[in-house]
Amino acid sequence: MHFVVIGKDRSEEGRRARRPAHLEYVAERQRLILYAGPLIEEGRMVGSLFVFDLPDRAALDAYLAGDPYFAAGGIFETVEIYESRRMVPEAETGFLLAEAERARSSA
């Protein structure tokens, strides 16, 4: 199951203070993450984006509870969490065209 997590920072200072511990935590668990990186606005880091591949929401909650960016008040003013599914790039050739045909049939 894929989860998208978007966190918007409270302050740059909070990010700087927790960044080393966060990166160490992620380094040991990066197999769980499909993509992650900072959100950048006008050259400044203003948040983070994560795309996780985990079995369920409980696994995501366990991961976030241990990550210094999220744990114990964390660095984020807001956190949004969404379930998602991979569309592009196609996992199997022809998937997008088959999905388009299904969408056309149900319209």
C-alpha positions as CSV (number, residue, x, y, z in Angstrom):
1,M,0.0,0.0,0.0
2,H,1.4,3.4,-0.9
3,F,1.1,6.4,1.4
4,V,1.9,10.0,0.6
5,V,2.9,12.2,3.6
6,I,3.3,15.9,3.2
7,G,4.7,17.9,6.2
8,K,5.0,21.7,6.3
9,D,7.6,23.0,8.6
10,R,7.1,25.1,11.7
11,S,10.5,26.7,11.4
12,E,13.9,26.3,9.8
13,E,15.6,26.0,13.2
14,G,13.5,22.9,14.1
15,R,14.5,21.2,10.9
16,R,18.2,22.0,11.3
17,A,18.1,20.7,14.9
18,R,16.5,17.3,14.1
19,R,18.0,16.7,10.6
20,P,21.0,14.6,11.6
21,A,18.8,12.2,13.7
22,H,16.1,12.1,11.0
23,L,18.7,11.2,8.3
24,E,20.1,8.4,10.4
25,Y,16.6,7.1,11.0
26,V,15.8,7.2,7.3
27,A,19.1,5.6,6.3
28,E,18.2,2.4,8.2
29,R,14.7,2.3,6.8
30,Q,15.0,3.6,3.3
31,R,13.7,0.3,1.8
32,L,10.2,1.5,3.0
33,I,10.4,4.7,1.0
34,L,9.7,5.0,-2.7
35,Y,10.6,8.6,-2.8
36,A,11.3,11.4,-0.3
37,G,12.7,14.8,-0.3
38,P,12.3,18.4,0.8
39,L,9.7,20.8,-0.4
40,I,11.4,23.9,-1.6
41,E,9.9,27.4,-2.0
42,E,12.0,30.3,-3.2
43,G,15.2,28.4,-2.4
44,R,14.2,27.5,1.1
45,M,13.2,24.1,2.6
46,V,9.6,24.5,3.8
47,G,8.6,20.9,4.3
48,S,9.0,17.3,3.3
49,L,7.3,14.9,1.0
50,F,7.4,11.1,1.5
51,V,6.0,8.3,-0.6
52,F,6.0,5.0,1.4
53,D,5.4,1.4,0.4
54,L,4.0,-0.2,3.6
55,P,1.6,-3.0,4.3
56,D,-1.0,-0.8,6.1
57,R,-1.7,2.4,8.0
58,A,-0.5,0.9,11.3
59,A,3.0,0.3,9.7
60,L,3.0,4.0,8.6
61,D,2.1,5.2,12.1
62,A,4.8,3.1,13.6
63,Y,7.4,4.5,11.2
64,L,6.3,8.1,11.8
65,A,6.3,7.6,15.6
66,G,10.0,6.8,15.4
67,D,11.1,9.5,12.9
68,P,12.5,12.6,14.7
69,Y,10.8,14.8,12.1
70,F,7.4,13.5,13.3
71,A,8.0,12.1,16.8
72,A,7.4,14.1,20.0
73,G,6.0,17.2,18.5
74,G,8.2,17.0,15.4
75,I,9.1,19.8,13.1
76,F,5.9,20.1,11.1
77,E,3.1,22.6,11.6
78,T,0.8,20.4,9.5
79,V,1.0,16.8,8.2
80,E,-1.3,15.5,5.5
81,I,-1.5,11.7,4.8
82,Y,-3.1,10.1,1.7
83,E,-3.3,6.6,0.4
84,S,-2.2,6.4,-3.2
85,R,-1.4,3.9,-6.0
86,R,1.3,3.9,-8.6
87,M,0.2,4.8,-12.1
88,V,3.3,6.2,-13.7
89,P,5.7,4.8,-14.7
90,E,3.7,1.8,-15.5
91,A,4.5,-1.3,-13.5
92,E,3.2,-3.4,-16.5
93,T,3.3,-2.3,-20.1
94,G,-0.2,-1.4,-21.3
95,F,-1.6,-0.6,-17.8
96,L,-2.4,3.0,-18.6
97,L,-4.2,2.2,-21.8
98,A,-6.2,-0.5,-20.1
99,E,-7.0,2.0,-17.3
100,A,-8.1,4.6,-19.9
101,E,-10.4,2.0,-21.5
102,R,-11.9,1.0,-18.1
103,A,-12.5,4.8,-17.4
104,R,-14.1,5.3,-20.8
105,S,-16.4,2.3,-20.3
106,S,-17.6,3.5,-16.9
107,A,-18.2,7.1,-18.0
